[in-house]
Amino acid sequence: MRILSIETSCDETAISIVDASGGLLHPKFIARANITLSQANLHAQYGGVFPSLAKREHAKSLVPILTQALTETKLLKKRTRPEITLALQKKLVELFKHEPELAAQFFEFIPLIKKPAIDVIAVTYGPGLEPALWVGVNFARALAIVWDIPLVPVNHMEGHIFGSLADRTKAGHYGIAPVTFPALALLVSGGHTELVLVKKLRSYRLLGKTRDDAVGEAFDKVARMLGLPYPGGPAISKLAAEAAAQGVTSFPLPRPMIKSDDLDFSFAGLKTAVLYAIKKLGHELTQTEKLALARGFQDAVVDVIASKVAHAAQANKVRTIVAGGGVAGNTQIREALTRFAADHAITLRTPLPELSTDNALMIALASYSLAASKKFKNPKTLKAAGNLTLGR
């Protein structure tokens, strides 16, 4: 089965073409093309993702990335004349009514190429920034209609779970690691902070989530307070590591909800505590103060996450912890999870570098069992779902 997957949930525009085989018990994947364009530099001036800019960049980039992917896989075959009827073109114009730039590129390119040897189109339909999601969803819908290829919608968070379970057998070749259930998924990124109980693959129960800012969002906002660049997570992590190396003590900050009876998170208060600390100092921060605040903030985040993971893992007798999302790459968070997992004989799964941030390869991995089970969606009715959840 050959899968074309599309990801536009936030500020990465991504397309992959993946050959999948082996069935549901022993899936194997070969990434024939895996392309991701990051918009981070464009959003840096805002200190976070600006939705209308993200939407515009997705619309500009999808056709060029698809062209590159089809070229890399030798699937690009040109026609001498277009073969889209006027009636179909009118339907597609209506479909693309909110993405005129994407529509213009689509009509310049797609009618002049032959249908490629693709069996399934997979697309992220939520959760994420809804304006950004719609660009990818409408692109996938249009391709599915024109090429008459089945369409599979994929939950972005499930993509992170499958991405964290992927093993690289050799360059471009992947499998899915065996999982001992029940498993606990920690999904942490710029837009999400969730704990999900995984009873088996495709069977989920939401245990806890953030009540306000996601952890990645909090990192970005605190970084902006400290005069650090976007994205904030790597910048704060770097300062925190410098503070530890230099023996700079962590600035004392609260651990919101660390002792609550539930498994929810709250990082807005921690972010505000940093702001109040800066105001109380009353002067331009010295480098030592920046180091102390960065270390203090990261320590607080790690303590809260580690505590919630421990609580959830022990209460649900989990045998595997799956950490996914961009923030799961934070060195201190990984170290805390590694220590806990080792102390409790729990297997810890974290994503490979190429699967750590948002990407289309993880969407292809997650789509395979859906496609194999023929869980297709009518491209005329598929909608983006910015607030989509994983489990209940």
CORZIMO-V16074 format. One record per residue. RES is the residue in one small letter. SS is DSSP state (a for helix, b for strand, c for the rest). PSI is psi in whole degrees, 0 to 359 (999 if undefined). D_LAST is the distance of its C-alpha to the last C-alpha in Angstrom with 1 decimal. Layout:
RES_SS_PSI_D_LAST ; RES_SS_PSI_D_LAST
//
This chain:
m_c_129_31.1 ; r_b_125_31.5 ; i_b_129_28.6 ; l_b_119_29.0 ; s_b_148_26.0 ; i_b_134_25.6 ; e_b_121_23.7 ; t_c_39_24.1 ; s_c_339_21.0 ; c_c_252_23.1 ; d_c_21_26.7 ; e_b_129_27.3 ; t_b_120_28.6 ; a_b_143_28.3 ; i_b_138_29.3 ; s_b_154_29.7 ; i_b_120_31.4 ; v_b_134_30.5 ; d_b_124_31.9 ; a_b_139_29.5 ; s_b_181_30.8 ; g_c_353_30.6 ; g_c_183_27.9 ; l_c_335_24.4 ; l_c_326_25.8 ; h_c_63_28.1 ; p_c_142_27.2 ; k_b_143_29.7 ; f_b_139_29.8 ; i_b_117_32.8 ; a_b_103_32.3 ; r_b_326_35.2 ; a_b_141_34.3 ; n_b_100_31.8 ; i_b_130_32.5 ; t_b_127_30.8 ; l_b_120_32.4 ; s_b_141_31.3 ; q_c_10_31.9 ; a_a_317_31.9 ; n_a_326_35.6 ; l_a_325_35.3 ; h_a_351_32.6 ; a_a_325_34.4 ; q_a_339_36.6 ; y_a_351_33.6 ; g_c_15_32.1 ; g_c_177_28.8 ; v_c_127_27.5 ; f_c_110_29.1 ; p_a_316_27.0 ; s_a_326_30.1 ; l_a_318_31.9 ; a_a_315_29.0 ; k_a_314_28.9 ; r_a_317_32.7 ; e_a_323_32.9 ; h_a_315_30.4 ; a_a_324_32.5 ; k_a_329_35.7 ; s_a_336_34.5 ; l_a_313_32.7 ; v_a_314_35.8 ; p_a_322_37.8 ; i_a_319_35.2 ; l_a_317_34.9 ; t_a_315_38.7 ; q_a_316_38.8 ; a_a_316_36.2 ; l_a_325_38.1 ; t_a_315_41.4 ; e_a_326_40.3 ; t_c_5_39.3 ; k_c_33_42.4 ; l_c_359_40.4 ; l_c_110_42.0 ; k_c_123_44.7 ; k_b_152_46.4 ; r_c_162_47.7 ; t_c_340_51.0 ; r_c_148_49.8 ; p_c_151_46.4 ; e_c_51_44.9 ; i_c_126_42.5 ; t_c_159_43.7 ; l_a_321_44.1 ; a_a_317_41.7 ; l_a_321_38.9 ; q_a_321_39.9 ; k_a_320_39.5 ; k_a_320_35.9 ; l_a_325_35.0 ; v_a_318_36.7 ; e_a_319_34.4 ; l_a_321_31.4 ; f_c_20_32.6 ; k_c_337_33.8 ; h_c_0_31.8 ; e_c_65_32.8 ; p_a_326_36.6 ; e_a_319_37.4 ; l_a_320_35.1 ; a_a_316_36.5 ; a_a_315_40.1 ; q_a_320_39.4 ; f_a_311_37.6 ; f_a_337_40.6 ; e_a_334_43.0 ; f_a_305_41.5 ; i_a_316_39.4 ; p_a_343_42.2 ; l_a_11_44.7 ; i_b_152_42.9 ; k_c_153_42.4 ; k_c_123_39.1 ; p_c_165_38.1 ; a_c_72_37.3 ; i_c_134_33.5 ; d_c_329_31.4 ; v_b_143_28.0 ; i_b_125_26.8 ; a_b_141_23.3 ; v_b_141_22.0 ; t_b_124_19.3 ; y_b_1_17.8 ; g_b_167_15.3 ; p_c_172_14.2 ; g_c_194_17.6 ; l_c_116_20.6 ; e_a_319_20.7 ; p_a_322_24.5 ; a_a_317_24.5 ; l_a_318_21.8 ; w_a_326_23.9 ; v_a_311_26.9 ; g_a_318_25.5 ; v_a_313_23.8 ; n_a_325_27.1 ; f_a_314_29.1 ; a_a_318_27.2 ; r_a_315_27.4 ; a_a_316_31.1 ; l_a_317_31.8 ; a_a_322_30.1 ; i_a_311_32.2 ; v_a_318_35.4 ; w_a_353_35.2 ; d_c_55_33.5 ; i_c_136_31.0 ; p_b_146_27.5 ; l_b_131_24.7 ; v_b_118_21.3 ; p_b_139_18.6 ; v_b_135_16.8 ; n_b_124_13.7 ; h_a_321_15.6 ; m_a_325_13.4 ; e_a_327_13.7 ; g_a_318_17.3 ; h_a_324_17.6 ; i_a_310_16.4 ; f_a_324_18.9 ; g_a_324_21.4 ; s_a_338_21.3 ; l_a_356_21.9 ; a_b_134_24.9 ; d_b_138_28.3 ; r_b_117_31.4 ; t_b_326_34.1 ; k_b_177_36.6 ; a_c_120_36.9 ; g_c_356_34.5 ; h_b_133_33.4 ; y_b_154_29.9 ; g_b_175_28.1 ; i_b_123_24.7 ; a_c_144_25.2 ; p_c_143_24.5 ; v_c_132_21.5 ; t_c_119_21.6 ; f_c_158_18.3 ; p_c_155_16.1 ; a_b_157_15.8 ; l_b_124_14.4 ; a_b_123_13.9 ; l_b_114_15.3 ; l_b_108_15.0 ; v_b_124_17.6 ; s_c_191_19.6 ; g_c_333_21.2 ; g_c_355_18.2 ; h_c_143_15.3 ; t_b_107_14.8 ; e_b_150_11.7 ; l_b_124_11.3 ; v_b_129_9.2 ; l_b_124_10.1 ; v_b_103_11.6 ; k_b_322_12.7 ; k_b_166_14.7 ; l_c_131_15.0 ; r_c_9_12.6 ; s_b_110_10.3 ; y_b_151_7.5 ; r_b_123_5.2 ; l_b_121_5.1 ; l_b_325_8.1 ; g_b_156_9.9 ; k_b_170_11.1 ; t_b_143_14.4 ; r_c_351_15.4 ; d_c_250_18.3 ; d_c_139_20.0 ; a_c_159_18.5 ; v_a_321_20.8 ; g_a_323_22.6 ; e_a_319_23.3 ; a_a_318_24.7 ; f_a_315_26.9 ; d_a_318_28.2 ; k_a_321_29.1 ; v_a_321_30.8 ; a_a_318_32.7 ; r_a_321_34.0 ; m_a_327_35.2 ; l_c_3_37.0 ; g_c_27_38.6 ; l_c_157_36.8 ; p_c_164_35.9 ; y_c_142_32.6 ; p_c_146_30.4 ; g_a_332_30.4 ; g_a_304_28.7 ; p_a_324_31.6 ; a_a_316_34.1 ; i_a_319_32.9 ; s_a_321_32.5 ; k_a_315_36.1 ; l_a_320_37.4 ; a_a_320_35.7 ; a_a_321_37.2 ; e_a_319_40.6 ; a_a_315_40.3 ; a_a_318_39.7 ; a_a_327_42.6 ; q_a_359_44.9 ; g_c_23_44.0 ; v_c_124_42.6 ; t_c_143_40.7 ; s_c_137_37.1 ; f_c_131_37.1 ; p_c_122_35.5 ; l_c_155_32.2 ; p_c_161_29.4 ; r_c_84_26.2 ; p_c_131_23.6 ; m_c_17_21.1 ; i_c_334_22.4 ; k_c_12_22.9 ; s_c_158_20.1 ; d_c_344_18.4 ; d_c_185_14.8 ; l_c_21_13.7 ; d_c_165_13.6 ; f_b_159_16.5 ; s_c_120_19.2 ; f_c_357_22.0 ; a_a_319_23.7 ; g_a_324_25.8 ; l_a_317_26.9 ; k_a_317_27.9 ; t_a_325_29.9 ; a_a_322_31.5 ; v_a_317_32.9 ; l_a_315_34.2 ; y_a_323_35.9 ; a_a_320_37.4 ; i_a_317_39.0 ; k_a_322_40.3 ; k_a_325_41.8 ; l_a_324_43.6 ; g_c_17_45.3 ; h_c_171_46.6 ; e_c_131_45.7 ; l_c_136_43.8 ; t_c_167_45.9 ; q_a_323_44.6 ; t_a_320_44.3 ; e_a_322_42.2 ; k_a_318_39.9 ; l_a_315_39.6 ; a_a_318_38.9 ; l_a_318_36.2 ; a_a_315_34.5 ; r_a_318_34.6 ; g_a_318_33.4 ; f_a_311_30.4 ; q_a_319_29.4 ; d_a_317_30.0 ; a_a_315_27.8 ; v_a_313_24.9 ; v_a_319_25.4 ; d_a_316_25.7 ; v_a_311_22.5 ; i_a_315_20.5 ; a_a_320_22.4 ; s_a_316_21.9 ; k_a_319_18.1 ; v_a_316_18.1 ; a_a_315_20.6 ; h_a_311_18.8 ; a_a_319_15.6 ; a_a_316_17.7 ; q_a_321_20.0 ; a_a_330_17.6 ; n_c_8_15.8 ; k_c_48_19.2 ; v_c_151_18.2 ; r_c_347_21.0 ; t_b_140_20.1 ; i_b_130_19.0 ; v_b_118_18.3 ; a_b_119_19.1 ; g_b_164_18.8 ; g_c_159_19.7 ; g_a_323_23.0 ; v_a_340_23.0 ; a_a_346_22.4 ; g_a_353_26.0 ; n_c_126_27.3 ; t_a_317_29.9 ; q_a_323_29.4 ; i_a_316_25.6 ; r_a_320_26.4 ; e_a_319_29.2 ; a_a_317_27.1 ; l_a_321_24.5 ; t_a_317_27.5 ; r_a_313_29.2 ; f_a_314_26.2 ; a_a_317_25.5 ; a_a_320_29.2 ; d_a_337_29.7 ; h_c_17_27.0 ; a_c_43_27.7 ; i_c_140_24.4 ; t_b_132_24.5 ; l_b_128_23.6 ; r_b_125_22.9 ; t_b_156_23.6 ; p_c_151_24.3 ; l_c_157_27.9 ; p_a_318_29.5 ; e_a_352_29.3 ; l_a_11_25.5 ; s_c_312_24.8 ; t_c_180_24.5 ; d_c_133_23.1 ; n_c_162_25.0 ; a_a_339_25.1 ; l_a_316_25.8 ; m_a_330_22.3 ; i_a_322_21.1 ; a_a_317_23.8 ; l_a_316_22.7 ; a_a_335_19.1 ; s_a_341_20.5 ; y_a_310_22.9 ; s_a_327_20.9 ; l_a_316_19.5 ; a_a_319_23.1 ; a_a_331_24.5 ; s_c_5_22.4 ; k_c_40_23.5 ; k_c_70_20.2 ; f_c_163_22.1 ; k_c_140_21.7 ; n_c_119_24.6 ; p_c_342_25.8 ; k_c_340_27.1 ; t_c_351_23.7 ; l_c_135_21.3 ; k_c_150_20.1 ; a_c_148_18.9 ; a_c_90_15.6 ; g_c_329_16.0 ; n_c_21_12.7 ; l_c_140_10.6 ; t_c_166_7.3 ; l_c_107_6.7 ; g_c_178_3.8 ; r_c_999_0.0
//
